[in-house]
Amino acid sequence: LAPRPVLRLGAQAAGLAARGHSVRVLTRLGVDGGPERVALGAITEIRYPVDRRCALSFFFSSLRNAGRAWAALTREEPPDVIMVHQALPGLAVLFRSPAVPCVYMCLSPAHQEFEVRNLPRGDLRGRVWHHVQSRARRWTERAVVRRAERTIVLSDFIGKLVEGYHGVIADRIHVIPGGVDTDIFCPAPDRQAIRGALGLKEDEFILFTLR
């Protein structure tokens, strides 16, 4: 038997497919490569390569290759709705399909995520380059948010940030709180066994966050 295909965007894609929709997921090819097209039932995942040598090559290869993959995808079957999860490939997609309705999913502002994960180097050149990369992410996301008919956020707090950073009216921002499948994610029957497996003491305080 052939190995079961592995899809990256599982729960949302599976939920839409279960409602009778044909779902196609456009995403980056992993660092280790792999197949560029995976199909499982009503879900097809198309993976485009990117050049990870530096920030500039990543930026431009993402725009180019996501756009090419999208053009091929739409020739097969034009989409009814576009759901964007990442602003950079989303920009390439929306540029090629200006008439297709779009929804943008914003978990947190893109430039803020970059600033938290990447501290600037101490010299002037490093600080300037860090600022340029942050602004590029902000401008890219702003273009997608302003193009989208709706932007979905997980909380009022993130909604206010999106509204302030990108200058969109509140009526175009919708809060859908996060959910969890309790058939899959539920308390372990033996919590002490889990602590032991992780090398944690019985009375050690644990703070866990899931995103």
C-alpha positions in Angstrom: 0.0 0.0 0.0 1.2 3.5 -0.7 1.9 5.6 2.4 -1.0 7.8 3.6 -0.6 11.4 2.4 0.2 14.0 5.0 -1.6 17.3 4.8 -0.3 20.4 6.6 -3.5 22.3 7.2 -5.5 19.5 8.7 -8.5 20.5 10.8 -9.8 23.5 8.9 -9.4 21.8 5.5 -11.0 18.6 6.7 -13.9 20.5 8.2 -14.6 22.3 4.9 -14.3 19.1 2.9 -16.8 17.4 5.3 -19.3 20.1 4.4 -19.0 19.2 0.7 -16.4 21.8 -0.4 -13.5 21.1 -2.8 -10.5 22.4 -0.8 -7.1 23.3 -2.2 -4.3 24.4 0.0 -1.4 26.4 -1.3 1.7 26.3 1.0 5.5 26.4 1.0 7.5 23.3 0.3 9.3 22.2 3.4 13.0 22.6 4.0 13.5 18.9 3.4 11.6 18.9 0.1 9.1 16.2 -0.6 6.2 16.0 -3.0 4.9 19.2 -4.5 1.3 17.9 -4.7 -0.6 15.7 -2.2 -4.3 14.7 -2.5 -6.5 13.2 0.1 -10.2 12.9 -0.8 -11.6 16.4 -1.5 -8.4 18.1 -0.3 -5.5 18.8 -2.5 -2.3 20.5 -1.2 0.0 22.3 -3.6 3.5 23.1 -2.3 5.7 25.7 -4.0 9.5 26.0 -3.4 11.2 29.0 -1.9 14.8 30.2 -1.8 15.8 30.5 1.8 19.4 31.8 1.4 18.5 35.2 2.7 15.5 37.5 3.4 15.4 39.0 0.0 15.6 35.8 -1.9 12.9 34.3 0.4 10.6 37.4 -0.2 10.9 37.5 -4.0 10.9 33.7 -4.6 7.8 33.4 -2.4 6.0 36.0 -4.5 7.1 34.5 -7.8 6.6 30.8 -7.0 3.4 31.2 -5.1 2.0 33.2 -8.0 3.1 30.6 -10.5 1.6 27.8 -8.5 -1.6 29.8 -8.1 -1.9 30.4 -11.8 -1.6 26.7 -12.5 -4.1 25.9 -9.8 -6.7 28.3 -11.1 -6.4 27.0 -14.6 -7.5 23.6 -13.3 -10.5 24.9 -11.4 -11.2 28.6 -10.7 -11.8 29.2 -6.9 -15.0 30.7 -5.4 -13.3 32.0 -2.3 -9.7 32.6 -1.2 -8.8 32.1 2.5 -5.4 33.7 3.2 -3.4 32.6 6.3 0.0 34.3 5.4 0.2 37.7 3.9 3.2 37.2 1.6 1.9 34.4 -0.6 -1.5 35.9 -0.2 -0.3 39.1 -1.9 0.9 37.1 -4.9 -2.4 35.2 -5.1 -4.7 38.2 -4.7 -2.7 40.2 -7.4 -3.5 37.4 -9.9 -7.2 37.0 -8.8 -8.5 40.5 -8.0 -12.1 39.6 -8.5 -12.3 36.5 -6.3 -13.7 37.2 -2.8 -11.0 36.9 -0.1 -11.0 36.3 3.7 -7.8 36.9 5.7 -7.0 35.0 8.9 -4.8 37.1 11.2 -3.5 35.3 14.3 -1.3 38.3 15.1 0.2 41.2 13.1 3.0 39.9 10.8 5.5 42.6 11.6 5.0 42.1 15.4 5.7 38.4 15.1 8.9 39.2 13.2 10.1 41.7 15.8 9.4 39.3 18.6 11.2 36.4 17.0 14.2 38.4 15.5 16.1 40.9 17.5 18.2 43.5 15.5 21.9 43.4 15.5 23.6 46.0 17.6 25.2 48.0 14.8 23.4 50.7 12.7 23.3 48.5 9.6 21.6 45.7 11.6 19.0 48.0 13.1 18.2 49.6 9.8 17.8 46.2 8.1 15.6 44.9 10.9 13.4 48.0 10.5 13.2 47.5 6.8 12.1 43.9 7.2 9.5 44.8 9.8 8.1 47.6 7.6 8.0 45.3 4.6 5.9 42.7 6.5 3.6 45.5 7.7 3.0 46.9 4.2 2.5 43.4 2.8 -0.1 42.5 5.4 -1.8 45.9 5.0 -2.2 45.3 1.3 -3.9 42.0 1.9 -6.1 43.2 4.8 -7.3 46.1 2.7 -8.0 43.8 -0.3 -9.9 41.3 1.8 -13.7 41.5 2.3 -13.3 40.2 5.8 -10.4 39.7 8.3 -10.9 37.0 10.9 -9.1 37.4 14.3 -9.2 35.3 17.5 -9.9 38.1 19.9 -11.0 41.7 20.3 -7.4 42.6 21.2 -6.0 41.4 17.9 -8.9 43.0 16.1 -8.0 46.4 17.5 -4.4 45.9 16.5 -5.3 45.1 12.9 -7.7 48.0 12.8 -5.1 50.4 14.1 -2.1 49.2 12.1 -3.8 48.8 8.8 -6.5 51.4 8.9 -9.6 49.2 8.2 -13.0 49.8 9.6 -14.1 47.6 12.5 -17.1 46.2 10.5 -14.7 44.3 8.2 -13.0 42.6 11.2 -14.7 39.5 12.7 -13.8 37.8 15.9 -14.1 33.9 15.9 -12.6 32.6 19.1 -10.3 29.6 18.9 -11.8 26.1 19.5 -10.4 22.7 20.2 -11.5 19.2 19.3 -12.0 17.6 22.7 -12.2 14.1 21.2 -8.5 14.6 20.3 -7.2 17.0 23.0 -8.4 16.1 26.4 -6.9 15.7 29.9 -4.6 12.7 30.3 -5.9 10.0 32.6 -2.6 9.9 34.5 -1.1 13.3 34.8 1.8 12.1 37.0 2.8 9.6 34.3 3.0 12.5 31.8 5.1 14.5 34.2 7.5 11.6 34.7 7.8 11.1 30.9 8.7 14.8 30.5 11.2 14.7 33.5 9.1 17.1 35.5 8.7 17.0 39.3 5.4 16.2 40.9 5.0 19.6 42.5 6.6 21.6 39.7 4.5 24.5 38.4 3.8 24.3 34.7 2.4 27.0 32.4 1.4 25.7 29.0 0.1 27.8 26.1 -1.2 26.3 22.8 -1.5 28.3 19.6 
